[in-house]
Amino acid sequence: MSVAIRVFRIVAIGLLAAGLSACASNYPTRMVSNAETAVDRPATPPGDAELLSVRIEAFDAGALPEDANLAKGLSPEIRSAEAYYIPVQLKNTMQRSGHWGSVRVVPKGMRDGEVVVAGRILESDGEILRLKIDVRDAAGVPWFAKEYESVVDAAAYRKAEQDGVDAFQNLYNRIANDIAAHKKTLKPEDSPSIRRVSDMRFAAEFAPEIFNPYLQRNEEAAAPQGDLQRLVSYLKSGQSASGRNAAYTVTRLPSEDDPIVQRIARIRAREEFLVDTLDQQYDGLARGVGGAYTNWRTSRLKEIGAIRETDRVKNEEQAKAVAVGVLAVLAGAAVASQNRNNSCYGCTTAGVAVAGIGVAYAVQMAVKASEQASAETSLHKAALEELGQSLTSDVKPTVVEVEGQSVELRGTIEEKFKQWREVLKGMQEAETAPLPASPATPTS
């Protein structure tokens, strides 16, 4: 075999490898999930004793993608706003379902609700929303921990706008339905028990020396456990694997006439007012960023689509260029083969020239497609950054009033909640402080 033919074959193999490598895409196509899920509603309205209150914590914003392409257009500020916006959508869904008492969004770490829902944003870019949801009750019994994912397209956004709902409403419906389904597994005595534990845990936070003796803590149930560990705990506690293994149980109840109990009840009423106030703030935040957030998500979705289209065109053009190059190489190899016995150097040179033209064409088309993709991506990125700045600028501190007292909330939502707790504890301490002794009456 002549040297020329060997060279042609090597070049042909290289071109084929280049064609195969061109198939990569910055955004692989995702399966859109627009199937509608209706919210489950009770056949008959539950009684007051069955209506547990729900506290949905502001979500953990999670981490941005490490891949630079996937993280393009995202920011910690946008995720921070999503960590408030998404729980409000879930709250509204659960409230409409009719399975619950009050459903409120609260700061992270506020774990004294009768049912507590915590969430983490795993992925969110306008096209996909992936969440990790953890649900447990005041007794410390885990209900479930599960990941949810939904992928939408432009049609979903158009329909959501017509219906006046969020584009990912079906995902919120699925979460709400799963929580309601678990509630249906509770026994009639479970709901009152959960409510008692919630009240006692709240009382113990403000007066631990008095109310801690009324609570019993099961350390094994409170610790994080795998399935096998959880089964062992159930067996050791004498329960079945389907029973409730509570981390907290109420051993006895104080007298309702006890002045300390009445004082804690007043503090709890103030706490409920605080919860309602913070929930209204979350609602206002969600409404305030709703328009900008929708614009950001739809623009991000368009950017993803534009990048996919650019990758597709680039791959198609590069594939065409590679095909031309391979044909040129094969033609050159054929010419060289026909003239291998008569030293037709002119023919060999012609074959190499044809191959060179094919390779140059492939490179030219690849560079052109790359430049086009870069220009389109930069345009979309600039628009997304502007929307992102508009979105985060809507997250502002507020002033809250309770019983005529104004308190300015600064820092993060969690820091604001800590400030409020200090105010409530100060009120409790003021009410429990002993009265100053009356001066002694002088005797004559």
C-alpha positions in Angstrom: 0.0 0.0 0.0 1.4 3.4 -1.0 2.1 6.2 1.5 -0.5 8.4 -0.2 -3.2 5.8 0.4 -2.2 5.4 4.0 -2.4 9.2 4.5 -5.9 9.3 2.9 -7.2 6.6 5.1 -5.8 8.3 8.3 -7.4 11.6 7.2 -10.7 9.8 6.5 -10.7 8.2 10.0 -10.0 11.6 11.5 -12.9 13.3 9.7 -15.3 10.5 10.8 -14.2 10.9 14.4 -14.8 14.7 14.1 -18.3 14.0 12.8 -19.1 11.7 15.7 -17.8 14.2 18.3 -20.1 16.9 16.9 -23.1 15.2 18.2 -22.7 16.6 21.8 -25.2 19.3 22.9 -25.1 21.8 25.7 -28.7 21.0 26.6 -29.8 17.4 26.0 -33.5 17.2 25.1 -35.8 16.6 28.1 -39.1 14.8 28.1 -41.9 17.4 28.6 -44.4 16.4 31.3 -47.6 18.4 30.6 -50.0 15.7 31.8 -52.4 17.4 34.2 -52.8 16.2 37.8 -55.9 17.3 39.6 -55.8 18.3 43.3 -57.3 15.6 45.6 -60.1 17.0 47.7 -61.9 15.2 50.6 -65.2 13.6 49.7 -66.7 15.1 52.9 -65.2 18.2 54.8 -63.1 16.9 57.7 -64.0 17.9 61.2 -62.1 20.5 63.2 -60.3 17.8 65.2 -58.8 16.4 62.0 -57.6 19.7 60.5 -53.9 19.9 61.3 -52.1 23.1 60.7 -49.2 23.0 58.2 -46.0 25.1 58.3 -44.0 25.1 55.0 -40.5 26.3 55.6 -38.9 28.7 53.1 -37.0 26.3 50.8 -33.3 25.7 50.7 -32.1 27.4 47.6 -29.7 24.5 46.7 -26.5 24.9 44.6 -26.2 26.2 41.1 -25.0 23.7 38.4 -21.2 23.2 38.2 -21.4 23.1 34.4 -20.9 26.6 33.0 -23.4 26.1 30.2 -26.2 24.8 32.5 -25.5 27.6 35.0 -25.6 30.4 32.3 -28.3 33.0 33.2 -28.8 31.6 36.8 -27.7 33.3 39.9 -27.8 32.9 43.7 -30.1 35.9 43.9 -32.7 34.3 41.6 -32.5 31.1 43.6 -33.1 33.0 46.8 -36.3 34.5 45.4 -37.4 31.0 44.2 -36.9 29.7 47.7 -39.7 32.0 48.8 -41.8 31.9 45.6 -42.1 28.1 45.3 -43.3 27.4 48.9 -46.1 30.0 48.4 -47.4 28.1 45.3 -47.4 24.9 47.3 -49.1 26.6 50.2 -51.9 27.9 48.0 -52.4 24.5 46.5 -52.6 22.8 49.9 -54.9 25.4 51.3 -57.3 25.0 48.3 -57.4 21.2 48.8 -59.5 21.4 51.9 -57.5 18.8 53.8 -55.9 21.2 56.3 -56.3 23.9 58.9 -54.1 26.9 58.4 -51.3 26.5 55.9 -48.5 29.0 56.3 -45.1 29.7 54.9 -42.5 30.3 57.7 -38.8 30.8 58.0 -36.4 27.9 57.9 -35.9 26.3 61.3 -39.4 27.0 62.6 -40.3 23.4 63.5 -43.2 23.8 66.0 -46.0 23.4 63.4 -48.3 20.4 63.6 -47.1 19.3 60.1 -43.8 20.7 58.8 -42.9 20.7 55.1 -39.2 21.4 54.2 -37.9 21.6 50.6 -34.7 22.0 48.7 -34.4 23.2 45.1 -32.3 20.7 43.2 -32.7 22.1 39.7 -34.6 25.1 38.2 -34.0 26.8 34.9 -37.4 27.7 33.5 -37.7 24.4 31.7 -37.3 22.0 34.6 -38.1 22.2 38.3 -36.8 19.4 40.5 -37.4 19.5 44.3 -36.6 17.4 47.3 -39.6 17.5 49.8 -39.4 16.3 53.4 -42.6 16.0 55.5 -42.9 15.2 59.2 -45.2 16.1 62.1 -44.8 17.8 65.4 -44.2 14.4 67.1 -41.1 14.0 65.0 -42.6 11.2 62.9 -41.3 11.3 59.3 -44.1 11.1 56.7 -42.0 10.8 53.7 -39.0 12.3 51.8 -39.3 12.3 48.0 -37.9 14.0 44.9 -40.3 15.6 42.4 -39.5 16.7 38.9 -41.5 18.4 36.1 -40.4 19.6 32.6 -42.6 22.1 30.8 -42.5 23.9 27.4 -43.7 27.2 25.9 -47.3 25.7 25.6 -47.4 25.1 29.3 -46.6 28.7 30.0 -49.3 29.9 27.6 -51.9 27.6 29.3 -50.7 28.6 32.8 -51.2 32.3 31.9 -54.7 31.5 30.6 -55.6 29.6 33.7 -54.0 32.1 36.1 -51.7 29.5 37.7 -48.0 28.7 37.8 -46.5 26.8 34.9 -45.4 24.0 37.3 -48.8 23.8 39.0 -49.1 20.0 38.2 -45.9 19.4 40.3 -47.4 21.3 43.3 -50.6 19.3 42.9 -48.6 16.0 43.0 -46.8 17.1 46.2 -50.1 18.2 47.9 -51.8 15.0 46.9 -49.0 12.9 48.4 -49.1 14.8 51.7 -52.9 14.4 51.8 -52.6 10.7 51.0 -50.3 10.2 54.0 -52.7 12.2 56.3 -55.4 9.7 55.4 -53.3 6.9 56.9 -53.5 8.5 60.4 -55.7 7.0 63.0 -58.4 9.1 64.6 -56.4 9.6 67.7 -53.2 10.6 65.9 -54.3 14.2 65.0 -55.2 15.2 68.6 -51.9 13.6 69.8 -49.9 15.6 67.2 -51.6 18.8 68.3 -50.8 18.2 72.0 -47.2 17.6 71.2 -47.0 20.7 69.1 -48.5 22.8 72.0 -46.2 21.3 74.6 -43.0 21.7 72.4 -43.9 25.4 72.0 -44.5 25.8 75.7 -41.2 24.1 76.5 -39.3 26.5 74.3 -40.4 29.5 76.4 -40.4 27.8 79.8 -38.3 24.6 79.5 -37.9 24.1 83.3 -41.6 23.9 83.7 -42.8 22.1 80.6 -40.0 19.7 79.6 -41.1 17.2 82.3 -44.4 16.9 80.4 -42.5 15.7 77.2 -40.7 12.4 76.7 -38.0 12.4 73.9 -37.2 9.1 72.1 -33.6 9.7 71.0 -33.6 6.7 68.6 -36.7 8.0 66.8 -35.3 11.5 66.7 -32.0 10.5 65.1 -31.8 10.2 61.3 -32.3 6.6 60.3 -32.2 4.3 57.3 -35.0 1.8 56.6 -33.2 -1.0 58.5 -32.5 1.2 61.5 -36.1 2.5 61.5 -37.4 -1.1 61.5 -35.2 -2.0 64.5 -36.5 1.1 66.4 -40.1 0.0 65.7 -39.4 -3.5 67.0 -37.6 -2.3 70.1 -40.5 0.1 70.9 -43.0 -2.7 70.5 -44.7 -1.2 67.4 -45.3 -2.6 64.0 -43.3 -1.4 61.0 -46.4 0.5 59.8 -46.9 2.2 63.2 -45.9 5.6 64.5 -42.5 5.8 66.2 -42.7 9.3 67.6 -39.6 11.3 68.7 -41.8 13.3 71.1 -44.7 12.1 73.3 -46.7 13.9 75.9 -46.6 12.0 79.2 -49.1 14.2 81.0 -50.9 17.5 80.6 -50.8 20.5 82.9 -54.0 22.0 84.3 -55.7 24.5 82.0 -56.3 26.8 85.0 -52.5 27.0 85.7 -51.5 30.7 85.3 -48.3 29.7 83.5 -50.4 27.6 81.0 -52.6 30.6 80.3 -49.6 32.9 79.9 -48.1 30.5 77.3 -51.4 30.4 75.5 -51.3 34.2 75.1 -47.7 33.9 73.8 -48.9 31.3 71.4 -51.7 33.6 70.2 -49.0 36.3 69.5 -46.9 33.6 67.7 -49.8 32.8 65.5 -50.2 36.5 64.7 -46.5 36.6 63.8 -46.9 33.5 61.6 -49.8 35.2 59.8 -47.8 38.4 59.3 -44.8 36.6 57.9 -47.0 34.5 55.7 -48.5 37.7 54.3 -45.0 39.0 53.6 -44.2 35.8 51.7 -47.4 36.2 49.7 -46.5 39.8 48.9 -43.0 38.8 47.9 -44.4 36.1 45.6 -46.9 38.5 44.0 -44.2 41.2 43.7 -41.7 39.0 41.8 -44.3 37.0 39.9 -44.2 38.9 36.7 -40.4 39.3 36.6 -40.0 35.7 37.5 -42.3 34.5 34.8 -40.4 36.7 32.3 -37.1 35.3 33.5 -38.3 31.7 33.2 -39.8 32.1 29.7 -36.7 33.9 28.5 -34.5 31.2 30.0 -36.7 28.6 28.2 -36.2 30.5 24.9 -32.5 30.6 25.5 -32.3 26.9 26.1 -34.3 26.3 22.9 -32.0 28.7 20.9 -28.9 26.9 22.2 -30.4 23.5 21.3 -31.3 24.8 17.8 -27.8 26.3 17.3 -26.2 23.0 18.4 -28.5 21.1 15.9 -27.6 23.4 13.0 -23.9 23.2 13.9 -24.0 19.4 14.0 -25.9 19.2 10.8 -23.6 21.5 9.0 -20.5 19.9 10.4 -21.9 16.5 9.5 -22.4 17.7 5.9 -18.8 19.1 5.9 -17.4 15.9 7.2 -19.3 13.9 4.5 -17.9 16.2 1.8 -14.4 15.7 3.3 -14.7 12.0 3.5 -15.9 11.8 -0.2 -12.9 14.0 -1.2 -10.5 11.7 0.7 -12.0 8.6 -0.9 -11.8 10.2 -4.3 -8.2 11.1 -3.8 -7.5 7.6 -2.6 -9.1 6.1 -5.7 -7.1 8.3 -8.0 -3.9 7.4 -6.1 -4.7 3.7 -6.2 -5.3 3.8 -10.0 -2.0 5.4 -10.6 0.2 3.5 -8.0 2.0 1.6 -10.7 2.9 4.5 -13.0 4.0 7.1 -10.5 1.2 9.6 -11.5 2.3 12.2 -9.1 -0.1 14.7 -10.6 -3.0 12.5 -9.9 -1.9 11.9 -6.3 -1.4 15.6 -5.8 -4.9 16.2 -7.1 -6.3 13.7 -4.6 -4.6 15.3 -1.7 -5.9 18.7 -2.8 -9.5 17.4 -3.0 -9.1 16.1 0.6 -7.7 19.4 1.8 -10.6 21.3 0.4 -13.0 18.9 2.3 -11.2 19.4 5.5 -11.0 23.2 5.1 -14.8 23.2 4.4 -15.5 21.2 7.6 -13.4 23.6 9.7 -14.9 26.7 8.1 -18.5 25.5 8.7 -17.7 24.5 12.3 -16.2 27.9 13.1 -19.2 29.7 11.5 -21.7 27.6 13.5 -19.7 28.2 16.7 -19.6 32.0 16.2 -23.4 32.0 15.5 -24.1 30.0 18.7 -21.8 32.4 20.7 -23.6 35.5 19.4 -27.1 34.1 20.1 -26.1 32.9 23.6 -24.6 36.2 24.6 -27.8 38.0 23.5 -30.0 35.8 25.6 -27.6 35.9 28.5 -27.7 39.7 28.6 -31.5 39.7 28.7 -31.6 37.1 31.4 -29.2 39.0 33.6 -31.3 42.1 33.3 -34.4 40.2 34.3 -32.5 38.5 37.2 -31.4 41.9 38.6 -35.0 43.1 38.3 -36.2 40.0 40.2 -33.8 40.2 43.1 -34.4 44.0 43.5 -38.0 43.2 44.5 -36.9 41.3 47.7 -37.0 44.1 50.3 -37.0 44.3 54.1 -40.3 45.2 55.8 -41.6 46.5 59.1 -44.1 44.3 61.1 -46.4 45.4 63.8 -47.7 43.3 66.7 -50.0 44.7 69.3 -49.1 48.2 68.4 -45.4 47.6 68.6 -43.4 48.2 65.4 -40.3 46.1 64.9 -38.0 46.6 61.9 -36.9 43.2 60.5 -33.4 43.2 59.1 -31.1 40.6 57.5 -32.3 37.3 56.2 -35.8 36.0 56.8 -34.4 33.6 59.4 -32.7 36.5 61.2 -35.9 38.4 61.2 -37.7 35.5 62.7 -35.1 35.3 65.5 -35.6 39.0 66.2 -39.3 38.3 66.6 -38.8 35.4 68.9 -36.6 37.6 71.1 -39.5 40.1 71.2 -42.0 37.4 72.2 -39.6 36.0 74.8 -39.2 39.5 76.2 -43.0 39.8 76.5 -43.1 36.5 78.3 -40.4 37.4 80.7 -42.0 40.8 81.4 -45.3 39.0 82.3 -43.6 36.5 84.6 -41.3 39.1 86.4 -42.3 39.4 90.0 -43.9 42.7 91.1 -41.6 45.0 93.1 -42.2 44.8 96.8 -44.3 47.6 98.4 -42.4 49.8 100.7 -42.9 49.0 104.4 -45.4 51.2 106.2 -43.7 52.9 109.1 -45.2 52.3 112.5 -45.8 55.0 115.0 
